[in-house]
Amino acid sequence: MLTLKEINNNINAIKKSTHNVQDKIQVTIIACIEHGIEHGDYTQFNRLIDAMGNGVRRSDCVTYIQYVTPLNWDNKKQSFNKPRKNSRSYMLDEANQITWYDFTKDKKIKPIDCDKIFNLTDAQKIAEYDKRNQKILDKIVDPDNNIPYINDLDALIARSEA
């Protein structure tokens, strides 16, 4: 079993390596953009995404690359493709201004407020409403036969208001 110190060291190493990996990915994206501008070759982006696997925020990186390049992601083929009409261009300046992990920052997860979803006071009001309805039913229904008193409308109204 690991000691607390070893656990903390592992956590710190993971944190450090995650930042290092994110920075290496960013540097590689910039290099791929520069290579794409100079040679027209975009295949290195596919290799980068393949190398990331599923452990890193792969889909966020794909979103970023689509933003800073003229490339489109094909979900079926799991690769980038050049669009037929080249209306977009590589955006090296933008890529240098914001990193892929800041561009696609995860939204903070908000805990579910169960009190708002299920308001206890509303449930209590419903229970009280049901009790009132039951009292009214008791007044207008013959308790022996469970048949409503409907023969005399005036008597029915008088019983319900009593």
C-alpha positions as CSV (number, residue, x, y, z in Angstrom):
1,M,0.0,0.0,0.0
2,L,1.2,3.5,-0.8
3,T,1.9,6.0,1.9
4,L,0.2,9.4,1.9
5,K,3.4,11.0,0.8
6,E,3.6,8.6,-2.2
7,I,0.0,9.2,-3.1
8,N,0.6,13.0,-3.0
9,N,3.7,12.6,-5.1
10,N,1.8,10.6,-7.7
11,I,-1.0,13.2,-7.8
12,N,1.5,16.0,-8.2
13,A,3.3,14.1,-11.0
14,I,0.0,13.5,-12.8
15,K,-0.9,17.2,-12.5
16,K,2.5,18.2,-13.8
17,S,2.5,15.6,-16.6
18,T,-1.0,16.7,-17.7
19,H,0.2,20.3,-18.0
20,N,3.3,19.2,-19.9
21,V,1.2,17.1,-22.3
22,Q,-1.2,19.9,-22.9
23,D,1.7,22.3,-23.6
24,K,3.3,19.7,-25.9
25,I,0.0,19.3,-27.8
26,Q,-0.2,23.1,-28.3
27,V,3.4,23.3,-29.5
28,T,2.7,20.5,-31.9
29,I,-0.5,22.1,-33.2
30,I,1.4,25.3,-33.9
31,A,4.1,23.3,-35.7
32,C,1.4,21.4,-37.8
33,I,-0.2,24.8,-38.7
34,E,3.2,26.1,-39.8
35,H,3.9,22.9,-41.8
36,G,0.5,23.1,-43.4
37,I,1.0,26.7,-44.4
38,E,4.4,25.9,-45.9
39,H,3.7,22.5,-47.5
40,G,-0.1,22.2,-47.7
41,D,0.2,18.9,-45.8
42,Y,-2.4,18.4,-43.0
43,T,-1.8,14.7,-42.3
44,Q,0.2,15.5,-39.1
45,F,-3.0,16.7,-37.5
46,N,-4.5,13.2,-37.9
47,R,-1.4,11.6,-36.4
48,L,-1.6,14.0,-33.5
49,I,-5.2,13.2,-32.7
50,D,-4.5,9.4,-33.1
51,A,-1.6,9.8,-30.7
52,M,-3.8,11.5,-28.1
53,G,-6.0,8.4,-27.6
54,N,-9.1,8.9,-25.4
55,G,-7.4,9.9,-22.2
56,V,-6.9,13.5,-23.1
57,R,-9.7,15.9,-24.1
58,R,-9.5,14.7,-27.7
59,S,-12.8,16.1,-29.0
60,D,-11.9,19.5,-27.5
61,C,-8.6,19.4,-29.4
62,V,-10.4,18.5,-32.6
63,T,-12.8,21.4,-32.1
64,Y,-9.8,23.8,-31.7
65,I,-8.0,22.5,-34.8
66,Q,-11.1,22.9,-36.9
67,Y,-11.3,26.5,-35.6
68,V,-7.7,27.5,-36.4
69,T,-7.4,25.5,-39.6
70,P,-9.4,25.1,-42.8
71,L,-9.8,21.4,-42.0
72,N,-13.1,19.6,-41.2
73,W,-13.3,16.5,-38.9
74,D,-15.0,13.4,-40.3
75,N,-16.5,11.5,-37.4
76,K,-17.0,8.4,-39.5
77,K,-13.3,8.2,-40.7
78,Q,-12.0,9.7,-37.5
79,S,-9.7,12.1,-39.5
80,F,-9.4,15.6,-40.8
81,N,-10.3,16.4,-44.4
82,K,-9.7,19.5,-46.5
83,P,-12.9,21.1,-47.5
84,R,-13.7,21.1,-51.2
85,K,-14.1,24.9,-51.2
86,N,-11.2,26.5,-49.4
87,S,-12.9,29.5,-47.9
88,R,-11.0,29.3,-44.6
89,S,-7.3,29.5,-43.9
90,Y,-4.8,28.6,-41.3
91,M,-5.0,31.0,-38.4
92,L,-1.5,30.9,-36.9
93,D,-1.8,34.2,-35.0
94,E,-5.0,33.1,-33.3
95,A,-3.5,29.7,-32.4
96,N,-0.6,31.6,-30.8
97,Q,-2.9,33.7,-28.7
98,I,-5.1,31.0,-27.1
99,T,-4.2,27.4,-26.3
100,W,-6.5,24.5,-27.3
101,Y,-7.1,23.7,-23.6
102,D,-8.2,27.3,-22.8
103,F,-10.2,27.6,-26.0
104,T,-12.3,24.6,-25.1
105,K,-12.2,24.9,-21.3
106,D,-14.5,22.4,-19.5
107,K,-17.5,24.0,-18.0
108,K,-17.7,23.6,-14.3
109,I,-20.1,20.9,-13.2
110,K,-22.8,22.3,-11.0
111,P,-24.3,20.0,-8.4
112,I,-28.0,19.3,-8.8
113,D,-30.1,21.3,-6.2
114,C,-32.6,18.7,-5.2
115,D,-34.5,21.2,-3.1
116,K,-35.3,23.2,-6.3
117,I,-36.2,20.1,-8.3
118,F,-38.4,18.7,-5.6
119,N,-39.7,21.5,-3.4
120,L,-40.9,19.9,-0.1
121,T,-43.3,22.7,0.6
122,D,-45.0,22.0,-2.8
123,A,-45.3,18.4,-1.8
124,Q,-46.8,19.4,1.5
125,K,-49.3,21.6,-0.2
126,I,-50.3,18.8,-2.5
127,A,-50.8,16.5,0.5
128,E,-52.9,19.2,2.2
129,Y,-55.0,19.7,-1.0
130,D,-55.6,15.9,-1.1
131,K,-56.7,15.9,2.5
132,R,-59.2,18.8,1.8
133,N,-60.5,16.9,-1.2
134,Q,-61.0,13.8,0.9
135,K,-62.9,15.8,3.5
136,I,-65.2,17.2,0.8
137,L,-65.7,13.7,-0.6
138,D,-66.5,12.5,2.8
139,K,-69.2,15.1,3.1
140,I,-70.8,14.5,-0.3
141,V,-70.5,10.7,-0.5
142,D,-72.7,8.3,1.4
143,P,-70.0,6.5,3.5
144,D,-72.1,3.3,3.7
145,N,-72.5,2.7,0.0
146,N,-69.7,5.0,-1.4
147,I,-72.4,6.6,-3.6
148,P,-72.5,10.4,-4.0
149,Y,-75.5,12.3,-2.7
150,I,-76.7,13.6,-6.0
151,N,-80.4,13.3,-5.6
152,D,-80.7,16.7,-4.0
153,L,-78.4,19.3,-5.5
154,D,-79.0,21.9,-2.8
155,A,-78.2,19.3,-0.1
156,L,-75.0,18.3,-2.1
157,I,-73.8,22.0,-2.2
158,A,-74.7,22.6,1.4
159,R,-72.8,19.5,2.5
160,S,-69.7,20.5,0.5
161,E,-69.7,24.0,2.0
162,A,-70.2,22.8,5.6
